[in-house]
């Protein structure tokens, strides 16, 4: 699909330097052995991500992608907390689907979804709109780093498409009734804080095909301000997230405890970011928080009626 076509139907929004964002149509047969130059042994990124490239690249399943060579050991270590294989199975994500990942951040889930969907399906990364002014600098930085990594690793990310998504300014995810799955991981608290959550969930509903699934993973707990700095804690009540989706028209089909963590006490001065992987706060307590693990999370599956 040409850039002009993508812009026309709304799959790429008003991202700065849009001429540098190209549709990547490199398709490879799942199971096809792809030779890579031996001299190209590593790519280092600003986020301290190191990619070691083997002679062959084969991704036949989510499980293979989750433990793939292209992922840092730090990211693979988080599989024990984020359960990507079980989570994507719960959301019924299949290799031939069109999937939108909302706010991919540092690409933790994108690293898994991109190679899994590359052969038969489509992955659309709904990233921060870098053209917007007066936004936190990290938003433009994350989008820039994402695009740089897509270009640097075409074998993994060559088929990923990009749409600008920064609520409430940039909300259009694509044509109505056009995708099979919308997935959002640990993002909803930000939309609640900006009072754009209702619009966001309506956008999810609009872009999904009838029968399509919205998968939500979110830090679970009381929605309160943390003592320091009058900031949000990152936690939300499960009932609030369910209400947002139902109000947009979704049907709650199932809930799961895949990503639950009973050790999470949810009473930290720095909110959810006290826990791994951020470990904000006193370094003297890092070992204690590492023993807790990542946050307690709801995992919710919503469906758009046929």
Secondary structure, DSSP 8 states (H G I E B T S, - for coil): --HHHHHHHTSS-S-TTGGG---------TT------TT--EEE-TT--EEE--S-----SHHHHHT-TTS-HHHHHTHHHH-HHHHHHHTT--TTSEEEEE--TTTTTHHHHHHHHTTTSEEEEEE--TT-SSS-HHHHHHHHHHHHHHHHTHHHHTT-EEEE-BTTTB---SSTT-EEEEEEES-HHHHHHTT-HHHHHHHHHHHEEEEEEEEEEEEBS---B-TTTT-B-S-B-HHHHHHHHHHHT-EEEEEE-TT--TT-----TTGGGGSTTT--S-GGGHHHHHHH-S--EEEEEEE---
